């Protein structure tokens, strides 16, 4: 069998993969350098192939994606029938959660405004700031990222509630976990609303104008899942009218934002260019490699694969 490895390997990591499958033919290629012939030979692909290139992967049986999101591969006709698909969900949870917490605290302490004043050479004191102590934090999407972020907020004295489509028990970081069907009931109570949702038909437009209108006056909204979950025009209006303390978006729709997009000039808004996750931390990269190694071991032993998508 042939294993096509497109992961960002370092050091002795090639040898570790080869030791797990000494009888296999191991091919190493990048997203842009991989050839149709290499794809055609592969029974297993580990990494981030372009979806359009998978038309060549006629012998593929299992694709392990480098990223948590796999929607580019789940569209009809992308993967051959019966191919197993796994994700790297959870490997960047620490990175994204830290970014969300940093953004939230920056808004609470009005640091973006301080920087604006610094650039304008203005010395003006802030009249009001916020704290996470005793704040009600509502995380919409209580998965890996949401759990880590909620735990960080708990550590600073916040009360945390997580929302999931199906509640099966307690989740670390949350004081309580409730079904996402209760979103409208819980929104008016939350000081912080954090969106950590994947893109699915159910999540597109979930945080619409009506739900933004339900948010507590002076609340903060964070979005670090997919930009399609949020009505950006409604958010901009709420910020312009001063109904919300602020918002931080690491994801938008579209990406990248056009130069003339209204979000650039929206007050009380902190924008970052989808940099919360990715391979910017060595911790994330090494987590991805360890997960791929574990799943490859499971594949050869006939065990259930972690993070099975389909």
C-alpha positions as CSV (number, residue, x, y, z in Angstrom):
1,X,0.0,0.0,0.0
2,X,1.0,3.6,-0.5
3,X,0.8,6.4,2.1
4,X,0.9,9.9,0.8
5,X,2.2,12.1,3.6
6,X,1.5,15.9,3.1
7,X,2.0,16.9,6.8
8,X,4.5,19.6,7.9
9,X,7.1,17.1,9.2
10,X,10.3,18.0,11.1
11,X,13.2,16.1,12.6
12,X,12.8,12.4,12.9
13,X,9.0,12.4,12.2
14,X,9.3,10.7,8.7
15,X,11.1,7.8,10.5
16,X,8.3,7.6,13.0
17,X,5.7,7.2,10.3
18,X,7.8,4.7,8.5
19,X,8.3,2.7,11.6
20,X,4.5,2.4,12.1
21,X,4.1,1.0,8.5
22,X,7.4,-0.5,7.5
23,X,5.9,-2.5,4.6
24,X,4.2,0.5,3.1
25,X,5.5,2.8,0.3
26,X,5.8,6.3,1.9
27,X,5.6,9.3,-0.4
28,X,6.1,12.8,0.8
29,X,4.7,15.8,-1.0
30,X,3.4,19.3,-0.5
31,X,0.0,20.7,-1.3
32,X,1.2,22.4,-4.5
33,X,3.9,19.9,-5.5
34,X,1.9,16.7,-5.3
35,X,1.4,15.0,-8.7
36,X,-1.7,13.2,-10.1
37,X,0.4,10.0,-10.2
38,X,1.2,10.2,-6.5
39,X,-2.5,10.9,-5.7
40,X,-3.5,7.9,-7.9
41,X,-1.3,5.5,-5.9
42,X,-2.3,6.6,-2.5
43,X,-4.5,4.4,-0.3
44,X,-4.0,6.8,2.7
45,X,-3.5,10.6,2.5
46,X,-2.4,12.5,5.5
47,X,-2.4,16.3,5.3
48,X,-4.1,19.0,3.2
49,X,-4.6,18.1,-0.4
50,X,-6.6,20.5,-2.6
51,X,-10.1,19.2,-2.9
52,X,-10.0,19.6,-6.7
53,X,-7.0,17.3,-6.9
54,X,-8.7,14.4,-5.2
55,X,-10.4,13.5,-8.5
56,X,-7.1,11.6,-9.2
57,X,-7.2,9.6,-5.9
58,X,-9.0,6.6,-7.3
59,X,-7.5,4.2,-4.8
60,X,-8.0,6.3,-1.7
61,X,-9.5,4.6,1.4
62,X,-8.8,7.1,4.1
63,X,-8.0,10.9,4.2
64,X,-6.8,12.4,7.4
65,X,-7.1,16.2,7.2
66,X,-4.5,18.6,8.7
67,X,-7.3,20.9,9.9
68,X,-10.3,20.7,12.1
69,X,-12.6,21.9,9.4
70,X,-13.3,19.4,6.7
71,X,-16.2,21.0,4.8
72,X,-14.0,21.4,1.6
73,X,-13.9,17.6,1.4
74,X,-17.5,16.7,2.4
75,X,-19.2,18.3,-0.7
76,X,-20.7,15.7,-3.0
77,X,-18.3,14.2,-5.5
78,X,-15.1,15.3,-3.8
79,X,-14.2,12.0,-2.1
80,X,-14.6,8.6,-3.8
81,X,-17.5,6.5,-2.4
82,X,-16.7,4.8,0.9
83,X,-13.6,6.8,1.8
84,X,-13.1,7.4,5.5
85,X,-12.4,11.0,6.5
86,X,-10.9,12.2,9.8
87,X,-10.0,15.6,11.0
88,X,-7.4,17.2,13.3
89,X,-10.1,18.7,15.5
90,X,-8.7,19.7,18.9
91,X,-5.1,20.1,17.9
92,X,-5.3,23.9,17.7
93,X,-7.7,24.3,20.6
94,X,-5.1,26.0,22.9
95,X,-4.1,28.4,20.1
96,X,-7.6,29.5,19.2
97,X,-8.7,29.7,22.9
98,X,-5.7,31.9,23.9
99,X,-6.4,34.2,20.9
100,X,-10.1,34.5,21.9
101,X,-9.2,35.3,25.5
102,X,-6.6,37.8,24.5
103,X,-9.1,39.5,22.2
104,X,-11.7,39.5,25.0
105,X,-9.4,41.0,27.6
106,X,-8.2,43.6,25.1
107,X,-11.8,44.7,24.5
108,X,-12.6,44.7,28.3
109,X,-9.5,46.9,29.0
110,X,-10.1,49.1,25.8
111,X,-6.6,48.4,24.5
112,X,-7.6,48.9,20.8
113,X,-8.8,52.4,21.7
114,X,-5.5,53.0,23.7
115,X,-3.5,52.1,20.6
116,X,-5.6,54.4,18.4
117,X,-4.9,57.2,20.9
118,X,-1.2,56.3,21.0
119,X,-1.0,56.7,17.2
120,X,-2.8,60.1,17.5
121,X,-0.5,61.2,20.3
122,X,-3.4,61.6,22.7
123,X,-3.3,61.0,26.4
124,X,-6.9,60.3,27.6
125,X,-7.9,58.1,30.4
126,X,-10.5,55.4,30.0
127,X,-13.6,56.1,32.1
128,X,-14.8,52.5,32.3
129,X,-13.3,49.0,31.9
130,X,-14.6,45.5,32.4
131,X,-13.6,42.3,34.2
132,X,-14.3,38.6,33.7
133,X,-14.8,38.1,37.5
134,X,-18.4,36.9,37.9
135,X,-19.2,37.5,34.2
136,X,-21.6,35.2,32.4
137,X,-19.8,33.6,29.4
138,X,-22.0,31.8,26.9
139,X,-20.0,29.6,24.4
140,X,-22.0,28.6,21.3
141,X,-20.3,25.4,20.2
142,X,-19.0,23.5,23.2
143,X,-16.3,21.5,21.3
144,X,-12.6,21.4,21.8
145,X,-11.9,25.1,21.4
146,X,-15.0,26.1,23.4
147,X,-14.0,23.8,26.2
148,X,-10.5,25.2,26.5
149,X,-11.7,28.8,26.2
150,X,-14.4,28.3,28.8
151,X,-11.8,26.8,31.2
152,X,-9.6,29.9,30.8
153,X,-12.6,32.1,31.6
154,X,-13.4,30.0,34.7
155,X,-9.8,30.5,35.8
156,X,-10.5,34.3,35.8
157,X,-13.7,34.0,37.8
158,X,-16.3,33.7,35.1
159,X,-19.4,31.5,35.1
160,X,-19.5,29.5,31.9
161,X,-22.3,27.9,29.9
162,X,-21.8,25.8,26.8
163,X,-24.3,25.0,24.0
164,X,-24.3,21.8,22.0
165,X,-26.7,20.3,19.6
166,X,-26.8,17.1,21.7
167,X,-26.0,17.2,25.4
168,X,-24.5,13.9,26.7
169,X,-22.9,14.9,30.0
170,X,-20.5,17.3,31.6
171,X,-17.7,19.0,29.5
172,X,-14.5,20.4,31.1
173,X,-14.5,24.2,31.4
174,X,-18.3,24.6,31.7
175,X,-20.4,25.1,34.8
176,X,-23.3,23.8,32.7
177,X,-24.0,22.5,29.2
178,X,-27.3,23.1,27.6
179,X,-28.9,22.3,24.2
180,X,-28.4,24.9,21.5
181,X,-32.1,25.1,21.2
182,X,-32.0,27.3,24.4
183,X,-29.8,29.9,22.7
184,X,-32.6,32.5,22.6
185,X,-33.3,32.0,26.3
186,X,-29.7,32.4,27.4
187,X,-28.5,35.2,25.1
188,X,-30.1,38.0,27.3
189,X,-28.2,36.8,30.3
190,X,-24.7,36.6,28.8
191,X,-22.0,39.2,29.3
192,X,-19.9,37.4,26.7
193,X,-21.1,35.4,23.7
194,X,-18.4,33.3,22.0
195,X,-19.1,31.6,18.7
196,X,-16.9,28.5,18.1
197,X,-19.0,26.8,15.5
198,X,-18.1,24.8,12.4
199,X,-19.8,25.5,9.1
200,X,-22.8,23.3,8.6
201,X,-26.3,24.0,7.1
202,X,-27.6,24.5,10.7
203,X,-24.9,27.0,11.7
204,X,-25.0,29.3,8.7
205,X,-26.7,32.5,9.8
206,X,-27.3,31.2,13.3
207,X,-26.4,34.5,15.0
208,X,-28.8,36.6,13.0
209,X,-30.2,40.1,13.5
210,X,-32.9,38.9,15.9
211,X,-30.4,37.1,18.1
212,X,-28.0,40.0,18.1
213,X,-31.0,42.0,19.3
214,X,-31.5,39.6,22.2
215,X,-28.0,40.1,23.5
216,X,-27.5,41.9,26.8
217,X,-26.8,45.6,26.5
218,X,-23.0,46.1,26.9
219,X,-22.2,42.5,26.1
220,X,-19.2,41.4,24.0
221,X,-19.4,39.0,21.0
222,X,-16.5,36.9,19.9
223,X,-16.4,34.8,16.7
224,X,-13.6,32.3,15.9
225,X,-15.4,29.4,14.2
226,X,-16.7,30.3,10.7
227,X,-17.8,33.8,9.5
228,X,-21.0,32.4,8.0
229,X,-22.5,31.9,11.4
230,X,-22.9,35.7,12.0
231,X,-25.0,38.5,10.4
232,X,-22.2,41.0,10.1
233,X,-24.4,43.9,9.1
234,X,-26.6,43.5,12.2
235,X,-23.4,43.3,14.4
236,X,-22.0,46.4,12.8
237,X,-25.3,48.3,13.5
238,X,-25.4,47.2,17.1
239,X,-21.8,48.4,17.6
240,X,-22.4,51.7,15.9
241,X,-25.4,52.3,18.1
242,X,-23.4,51.5,21.2
243,X,-25.7,48.6,22.3
244,X,-22.7,46.3,22.6
245,X,-19.4,46.9,24.5
246,X,-17.5,45.4,21.6
247,X,-16.8,42.5,19.3
248,X,-13.8,40.6,18.1
249,X,-13.9,38.6,14.9
250,X,-11.1,36.3,13.7
251,X,-13.3,34.9,10.9
252,X,-15.5,36.9,8.4
253,X,-17.6,36.3,5.4
254,X,-15.9,36.7,2.9
255,X,-12.3,36.1,3.6
256,X,-10.2,38.1,3.0
257,X,-12.4,41.2,3.4
258,X,-12.5,43.5,0.4
259,X,-10.8,46.9,1.0
260,X,-14.2,48.7,0.9
261,X,-16.0,46.4,3.3
262,X,-18.0,48.1,6.1
263,X,-16.4,46.0,8.9
264,X,-13.0,47.8,8.5
265,X,-14.6,51.1,9.8
266,X,-17.0,49.6,12.4
267,X,-16.4,51.1,15.8
268,X,-15.7,48.9,18.9
269,X,-14.7,46.1,16.6
270,X,-11.4,44.2,16.8
271,X,-10.6,42.3,13.5
272,X,-7.9,39.7,13.1
273,X,-7.2,38.0,9.7
274,X,-8.1,34.3,10.7
275,X,-4.9,33.8,12.6
276,X,-6.2,32.3,15.9
277,X,-5.3,28.8,14.7
278,X,-3.2,27.4,11.9
279,X,0.4,26.3,12.4
280,X,1.6,29.5,14.1
281,X,2.4,27.6,17.3
282,X,4.8,24.7,17.4
283,X,2.4,23.1,19.9
284,X,-0.3,23.0,17.2
285,X,1.9,21.4,14.6
286,X,3.2,18.8,17.0
287,X,-0.3,18.0,18.2
288,X,-1.3,17.4,14.5
289,X,1.6,15.0,14.0
290,X,0.9,13.0,17.1
291,X,-2.8,12.7,16.2
292,X,-1.9,11.5,12.7
293,X,0.6,9.0,14.1
294,X,-2.1,7.6,16.5
295,X,-4.7,7.4,13.8
296,X,-2.3,5.6,11.5
297,X,-1.5,3.1,14.2
298,X,-5.3,2.6,14.7
299,X,-5.8,2.2,10.9
300,X,-3.3,-0.7,10.7
301,X,-4.7,-2.3,13.9
302,X,-8.3,-2.1,12.7
303,X,-9.3,0.2,15.6
304,X,-11.8,3.0,15.5
305,X,-10.2,6.2,14.1
306,X,-10.2,9.4,16.2
307,X,-12.2,12.4,14.9
308,X,-14.1,10.4,12.3
309,X,-16.1,12.7,10.1
310,X,-17.4,10.1,7.7
